């Protein structure tokens, strides 16, 4: 309670172009080391960079999605530093004038509710190579395949006050860049990674000295790293120590951060405009063209689902967590009444998501198509099958053994909804369970549930549960 936490995130989103930002080399993941290193990416003498238009378009798309200012004129600069996997000794980035300025990302904070995190900027830059340590003894290897890969570095304002908020922001950003199709978001492959700037201060005091945690490539590691860093900084200050500005790495095995190097400031990088690249100038016509091809954003689709299908805000948020999931739901619910649409939403969020998670599959890999799921929902809605029967049908559908109608017919799963037929079964059960009937009439509610179970058993699970309850209560009354 005596400390305030201040967090800002710098996120590197790898743009989904097939070639690199300044060369025609491939960006495909998994190639043998150094087979995708272009002479341009390592700045061999006589080579000149040429800007990838697709990377710029994706940056524009992001700026439009977050309501940012898109600078009609921006500049590429050389960021000078030495690192083994940066053989040319500088990284081409944007400094003074980025392509995107401002904007905001909406999140739900566990403590502050719905808030908007302001962004400082989003700028284009190239990635460096990668140092390899695991497969070598007493030395390191260098793989330059990633050198020149197009990145959009997205910088937030230091407005987050907990690890939970930082994770919520990172997840919202991750969802957005995938939704507008500018980044595949694959964190295991390094397509989306975060650097967290963390500092603490006494309430009302100036900002504390920050430490930057580099290259966090999972939401779990982001949470753990920030929580550890907050604890370490507070304990250090309370013990009379000082925080030194530094770049640190998070070790998942120990759950601790450790210093990699003392942190540089901007002037240490000796930024200057890249002499090989002209300023980037964007026309109003091109911006209008990109805007015209933008998809509806998550908030818009969420609102549409609530209006058209009568979904709750929670359901709508869940079903728009990814564009693929939203498209699956819409395909399933299209031209259906609200009851069928609600059933589709519940089955997608429940049984289908559980099955996908269990087998580590994406919605695009679902073994049940959206049309098949709608068929199942329609049979539940019209009373052909009960919820319990539907689970059996779902499992058989997942195994690839036909549509809901085919499975229901083949397995004889049609629900008994004839009031006369159910009434006869109820009469038989009442006659055979005089003690339970007496217990119910004496006020023991559990006896009623037992009688319902007896009726369902006598009907081999096929009687409509709602009608069973209604008829049994009427006859016992």
Helices and strands as residue ranges (DSSP letters): E 4-14, H 53-65, E 69-70, E 73-74, E 77-80, E 90-93, E 100-101, E 104-109, E 113-126, E 130-132, E 141-143, E 150-156, H 163-179, E 192-201, E 211-216, H 219-238, E 246-251, E 256-262, G 266-269, E 272-273, E 280-281, H 284-292, H 298-309, H 313-319, H 323-333, H 338-347, I 348-352, H 353-358, G 363-365, H 370-381, H 387-398, H 404-411, H 419-432, H 434-441, H 445-458, H 465-476
